[in-house]
Amino acid sequence: MKIKHLGFIVLLSVILSGCNYADPDNRSGFFYNTFAKPMDLLLDWLGTHLNHNYGLAIILVVLTIRILMLPFMLSQTKQSQFMKRALVLLKPELAPIQEKVKHAKTQEDRIKANQEMMEVYKKYHINPMKNMLGCLPMIVQMPILFGLYAALKWPIYNHINTYPDFLWFQLSHPDIVITIIAAVLYFLQSLVSLGNMPPEQRQMGYMLMIMSPAFIIFITLTSASALGLYWSVSALFLVIQMYLSNQYYSNLADEKVDQLKVKISKNDATHKPVKTVKKKRK
Protein backbone atom coordinates (compact mmCIF):
# COMPACT_ATOMS: atom_id res chain seq x y z
CA MET A 1 0.00 0.00 0.00
CA LYS A 2 2.77 2.40 0.89
CA ILE A 3 4.52 1.67 -2.38
CA LYS A 4 1.43 3.08 -4.09
CA HIS A 5 1.70 6.20 -1.91
CA LEU A 6 5.34 6.59 -2.85
CA GLY A 7 4.54 6.23 -6.53
CA PHE A 8 1.77 8.80 -6.12
CA ILE A 9 4.22 11.32 -4.62
CA VAL A 10 6.82 10.79 -7.35
CA LEU A 11 4.26 11.04 -10.17
CA LEU A 12 2.66 14.11 -8.63
CA SER A 13 6.02 15.87 -8.28
CA VAL A 14 6.78 15.21 -11.96
CA ILE A 15 3.42 16.60 -13.06
CA LEU A 16 3.56 19.68 -10.84
CA SER A 17 7.14 20.53 -11.79
CA GLY A 18 6.37 20.23 -15.50
CA CYS A 19 3.29 22.48 -15.60
CA ASN A 20 3.43 26.20 -16.28
CA TYR A 21 0.35 28.27 -17.03
CA ALA A 22 1.86 31.69 -16.29
CA ASP A 23 1.12 32.73 -19.87
CA PRO A 24 -2.68 33.00 -20.36
CA ASP A 25 -2.25 31.77 -23.94
CA ASN A 26 -0.91 28.46 -22.60
CA ARG A 27 -3.92 27.80 -20.39
CA SER A 28 -5.45 25.02 -22.42
CA GLY A 29 -5.37 21.27 -22.75
CA PHE A 30 -7.25 18.41 -21.12
CA PHE A 31 -5.89 18.74 -17.57
CA TYR A 32 -6.29 22.49 -17.37
CA ASN A 33 -9.80 22.60 -18.82
CA THR A 34 -10.99 19.56 -16.85
CA PHE A 35 -9.46 20.22 -13.42
CA ALA A 36 -7.68 23.57 -13.09
CA LYS A 37 -10.25 25.89 -14.67
CA PRO A 38 -13.29 24.46 -12.82
CA MET A 39 -11.34 24.61 -9.54
CA ASP A 40 -10.44 28.24 -10.25
CA LEU A 41 -14.08 29.09 -10.93
CA LEU A 42 -15.21 27.26 -7.78
CA LEU A 43 -12.70 29.06 -5.56
CA ASP A 44 -13.62 32.41 -7.09
CA TRP A 45 -17.35 31.75 -6.58
CA LEU A 46 -16.89 30.64 -2.97
CA GLY A 47 -14.51 33.49 -2.15
CA THR A 48 -16.89 36.06 -3.61
CA HIS A 49 -19.81 34.72 -1.54
CA LEU A 50 -17.66 34.57 1.61
CA ASN A 51 -16.83 38.28 1.55
CA HIS A 52 -13.58 37.58 -0.36
CA ASN A 53 -12.32 35.19 2.32
CA TYR A 54 -10.41 32.85 0.01
CA GLY A 55 -8.71 31.06 2.88
CA LEU A 56 -12.10 29.91 4.13
CA ALA A 57 -13.04 28.97 0.55
CA ILE A 58 -9.98 26.70 0.33
CA ILE A 59 -10.88 25.07 3.66
CA LEU A 60 -14.43 24.38 2.44
CA VAL A 61 -13.07 22.79 -0.76
CA VAL A 62 -10.74 20.57 1.29
CA LEU A 63 -13.51 19.45 3.64
CA THR A 64 -15.80 18.70 0.70
CA ILE A 65 -13.13 16.57 -0.98
CA ARG A 66 -12.34 14.67 2.22
CA ILE A 67 -15.98 14.04 3.09
CA LEU A 68 -16.66 12.70 -0.42
CA MET A 69 -13.71 10.31 -0.10
CA LEU A 70 -14.50 9.33 3.49
CA PRO A 71 -16.50 6.14 2.69
CA PHE A 72 -13.64 4.77 0.58
CA MET A 73 -11.03 5.66 3.19
CA LEU A 74 -13.03 4.06 6.01
CA SER A 75 -13.55 0.91 3.97
CA GLN A 76 -9.81 0.73 3.32
CA THR A 77 -9.00 1.20 7.02
CA LYS A 78 -11.45 -1.54 7.97
CA GLN A 79 -9.90 -3.96 5.47
CA SER A 80 -6.33 -3.03 6.43
CA GLN A 81 -6.93 -3.60 10.13
CA PHE A 82 -8.33 -7.06 9.43
CA MET A 83 -5.73 -8.08 6.83
CA LYS A 84 -2.88 -7.06 9.12
CA ARG A 85 -4.10 -9.53 11.73
CA ALA A 86 -5.23 -12.20 9.26
CA LEU A 87 -1.83 -12.38 7.56
CA VAL A 88 -0.19 -13.16 10.89
CA LEU A 89 -2.57 -16.08 11.48
CA LEU A 90 -2.22 -17.38 7.93
CA LYS A 91 1.56 -17.08 7.84
CA PRO A 92 2.17 -20.82 8.47
CA GLU A 93 0.10 -21.65 5.38
CA LEU A 94 1.18 -18.73 3.21
CA ALA A 95 4.92 -18.76 3.92
CA PRO A 96 5.69 -21.97 1.96
CA ILE A 97 3.64 -20.72 -0.99
CA GLN A 98 5.37 -17.33 -0.90
CA GLU A 99 8.68 -19.16 -1.10
CA LYS A 100 7.41 -20.93 -4.21
CA VAL A 101 6.54 -17.57 -5.76
CA LYS A 102 9.93 -16.17 -4.81
CA HIS A 103 11.88 -19.06 -6.31
CA ALA A 104 9.64 -19.75 -9.30
CA LYS A 105 11.76 -20.29 -12.39
CA THR A 106 8.99 -19.96 -14.95
CA GLN A 107 5.92 -17.79 -15.34
CA GLU A 108 3.78 -20.91 -15.22
CA ASP A 109 5.23 -21.88 -11.82
CA ARG A 110 4.63 -18.36 -10.52
CA ILE A 111 1.01 -18.36 -11.70
CA LYS A 112 0.44 -21.77 -10.15
CA ALA A 113 1.88 -20.62 -6.80
CA ASN A 114 -0.25 -17.47 -6.85
CA GLN A 115 -3.31 -19.62 -7.50
CA GLU A 116 -2.40 -21.72 -4.46
CA MET A 117 -2.21 -18.54 -2.40
CA MET A 118 -5.62 -17.40 -3.62
CA GLU A 119 -7.03 -20.81 -2.69
CA VAL A 120 -5.86 -20.27 0.89
CA TYR A 121 -7.62 -16.89 1.00
CA LYS A 122 -10.72 -18.40 -0.58
CA LYS A 123 -10.77 -21.22 1.96
CA TYR A 124 -11.13 -18.70 4.79
CA HIS A 125 -13.44 -16.34 2.83
CA ILE A 126 -10.84 -13.56 2.62
CA ASN A 127 -10.71 -11.22 -0.37
CA PRO A 128 -7.27 -9.54 -0.57
CA MET A 129 -8.36 -7.63 -3.68
CA LYS A 130 -10.37 -5.31 -1.43
CA ASN A 131 -7.09 -3.59 -0.62
CA MET A 132 -7.11 -2.27 -4.17
CA LEU A 133 -9.82 0.13 -2.99
CA GLY A 134 -7.03 2.10 -1.35
CA CYS A 135 -5.97 3.33 -4.80
CA LEU A 136 -9.28 5.08 -5.37
CA PRO A 137 -8.78 8.04 -2.98
CA MET A 138 -5.36 8.70 -4.53
CA ILE A 139 -6.73 8.50 -8.07
CA VAL A 140 -9.45 11.00 -7.13
CA GLN A 141 -7.14 13.26 -5.13
CA MET A 142 -4.37 13.58 -7.72
CA PRO A 143 -6.26 15.49 -10.48
CA ILE A 144 -8.06 17.59 -7.86
CA LEU A 145 -4.76 18.57 -6.29
CA PHE A 146 -3.37 19.33 -9.73
CA GLY A 147 -6.35 21.56 -10.45
CA LEU A 148 -6.08 23.35 -7.12
CA TYR A 149 -2.32 23.82 -7.53
CA ALA A 150 -2.76 25.39 -10.98
CA ALA A 151 -5.72 27.51 -9.86
CA LEU A 152 -3.80 28.91 -6.89
CA LYS A 153 -0.53 29.49 -8.75
CA TRP A 154 -2.02 30.89 -11.98
CA PRO A 155 -5.56 32.18 -11.17
CA ILE A 156 -7.74 33.49 -13.98
CA TYR A 157 -9.46 36.21 -11.98
CA ASN A 158 -6.53 36.93 -9.65
CA HIS A 159 -8.90 37.67 -6.75
CA ILE A 160 -6.68 35.76 -4.30
CA ASN A 161 -3.89 38.21 -5.09
CA THR A 162 -6.31 41.11 -4.59
CA TYR A 163 -7.60 39.75 -1.24
CA PRO A 164 -4.69 37.60 -0.01
CA ASP A 165 -4.96 38.10 3.76
CA PHE A 166 -5.93 35.09 5.88
CA LEU A 167 -4.99 34.61 9.53
CA TRP A 168 -1.31 35.65 9.85
CA PHE A 169 -0.19 35.08 6.25
CA GLN A 170 -0.95 36.04 2.66
CA LEU A 171 -2.38 33.31 0.47
CA SER A 172 -0.56 34.58 -2.62
CA HIS A 173 2.97 34.27 -1.17
CA PRO A 174 5.01 31.46 0.41
CA ASP A 175 4.94 31.33 4.22
CA ILE A 176 7.45 29.41 6.33
CA VAL A 177 5.05 28.86 9.25
CA ILE A 178 2.26 27.25 7.20
CA THR A 179 4.95 25.22 5.41
CA ILE A 180 6.23 23.81 8.71
CA ILE A 181 2.67 23.12 9.90
CA ALA A 182 1.87 21.21 6.69
CA ALA A 183 5.11 19.19 6.90
CA VAL A 184 4.57 18.29 10.57
CA LEU A 185 0.97 17.25 9.94
CA TYR A 186 1.99 15.03 7.02
CA PHE A 187 4.66 13.47 9.24
CA LEU A 188 1.96 12.72 11.82
CA GLN A 189 -0.30 11.33 9.10
CA SER A 190 2.42 8.90 8.00
CA LEU A 191 3.05 7.97 11.64
CA VAL A 192 -0.62 7.21 12.30
CA SER A 193 -0.92 5.23 9.06
CA LEU A 194 1.80 2.84 10.27
CA GLY A 195 -0.86 1.27 12.47
CA ASN A 196 -2.55 -0.15 9.36
CA MET A 197 0.60 -1.69 7.93
CA PRO A 198 1.85 -5.27 8.35
CA PRO A 199 5.27 -5.39 10.09
CA GLU A 200 7.08 -6.43 6.90
CA GLN A 201 5.90 -3.27 5.11
CA ARG A 202 6.78 -0.75 7.80
CA GLN A 203 10.22 -0.02 6.40
CA MET A 204 8.51 1.63 3.43
CA GLY A 205 6.27 3.47 5.90
CA TYR A 206 9.29 4.91 7.71
CA MET A 207 10.70 6.06 4.37
CA LEU A 208 7.40 7.76 3.58
CA MET A 209 7.53 9.59 6.93
CA ILE A 210 10.64 11.36 5.63
CA MET A 211 9.73 11.77 1.96
CA SER A 212 6.21 13.15 2.46
CA PRO A 213 7.23 16.18 4.60
CA ALA A 214 10.25 16.82 2.34
CA PHE A 215 8.00 16.85 -0.72
CA ILE A 216 5.50 19.15 1.02
CA ILE A 217 8.26 21.58 2.07
CA PHE A 218 9.73 21.71 -1.44
CA ILE A 219 6.41 22.43 -3.17
CA THR A 220 5.00 24.79 -0.52
CA LEU A 221 8.10 26.98 -0.25
CA THR A 222 8.07 27.52 -4.01
CA SER A 223 4.32 28.15 -4.32
CA ALA A 224 1.60 30.33 -2.88
CA SER A 225 0.89 29.54 0.78
CA ALA A 226 -2.70 28.79 -0.26
CA LEU A 227 -1.40 25.37 -1.30
CA GLY A 228 0.20 24.96 2.13
CA LEU A 229 -3.18 25.79 3.68
CA TYR A 230 -4.80 23.09 1.54
CA TRP A 231 -2.25 20.49 2.65
CA SER A 232 -2.44 21.52 6.31
CA VAL A 233 -6.22 21.22 6.52
CA SER A 234 -6.21 18.01 4.47
CA ALA A 235 -3.53 16.38 6.64
CA LEU A 236 -5.22 17.46 9.89
CA PHE A 237 -8.49 15.93 8.70
CA LEU A 238 -6.69 12.70 7.77
CA VAL A 239 -4.83 12.45 11.09
CA ILE A 240 -8.06 12.77 13.07
CA GLN A 241 -9.94 10.45 10.70
CA MET A 242 -7.25 7.76 10.72
CA TYR A 243 -6.77 7.86 14.49
CA LEU A 244 -10.49 7.50 15.23
CA SER A 245 -11.12 4.91 12.51
CA ASN A 246 -8.10 2.86 13.62
CA GLN A 247 -9.47 2.76 17.16
CA TYR A 248 -12.96 1.77 16.02
CA TYR A 249 -12.04 -0.77 13.33
CA SER A 250 -9.32 -2.30 15.49
CA ASN A 251 -12.01 -3.71 17.79
CA LEU A 252 -14.06 -4.98 14.84
CA ALA A 253 -10.96 -6.59 13.33
CA ASP A 254 -10.26 -8.40 16.60
CA GLU A 255 -13.76 -9.91 16.49
CA LYS A 256 -13.33 -11.07 12.88
CA VAL A 257 -9.91 -12.52 13.68
CA ASP A 258 -11.41 -14.54 16.53
CA GLN A 259 -13.81 -16.06 13.99
CA LEU A 260 -10.88 -16.72 11.66
CA LYS A 261 -9.03 -18.51 14.46
CA VAL A 262 -11.99 -20.86 14.86
CA LYS A 263 -12.00 -21.62 11.11
CA ILE A 264 -8.25 -22.30 11.15
CA SER A 265 -8.61 -24.59 14.16
CA LYS A 266 -11.40 -26.55 12.46
CA ASN A 267 -9.34 -26.82 9.28
CA ASP A 268 -6.32 -28.08 11.23
CA ALA A 269 -8.48 -30.64 13.01
CA THR A 270 -9.99 -31.83 9.72
CA HIS A 271 -6.62 -32.33 8.05
CA LYS A 272 -4.87 -33.73 11.10
CA PRO A 273 -3.71 -37.30 10.35
CA VAL A 274 -5.42 -39.98 12.39
CA LYS A 275 -3.04 -42.30 14.19
CA THR A 276 -3.89 -45.98 13.92
CA VAL A 277 -3.10 -48.17 16.91
CA LYS A 278 -1.98 -51.65 16.03
CA LYS A 279 -3.40 -54.37 18.21
CA LYS A 280 -0.85 -56.58 19.87
CA ARG A 281 -1.06 -60.23 19.04
CA LYS A 282 -1.66 -62.48 21.95
ABEGO torsion letter per residue (X at the ends): XAAAAAAAAAAAAAAAAABBAABAAABBEAAAAAAAAAAAAAAAAAAAAAGGBAAAAAAAAAAAAAAAAAAAAAAAAAAAAAAAAAAAAAAAAAAAAAAAAAABABAAAAAAAAAAAAAAAAAAGBBAAAAAAAAAAAAAAAAAAAAAAAAAABBAAGAAAABABBEABBAABBBAAAAAAAAAAAAAAAAAAAAABBAAAAAAAAAAAAAAAAAAAAAAAABBAAAAAAAAAAAAAAAAAAAAAAAAAAAAAAAAAAAAAAAAAAAAAAABBBBBBBBBBX
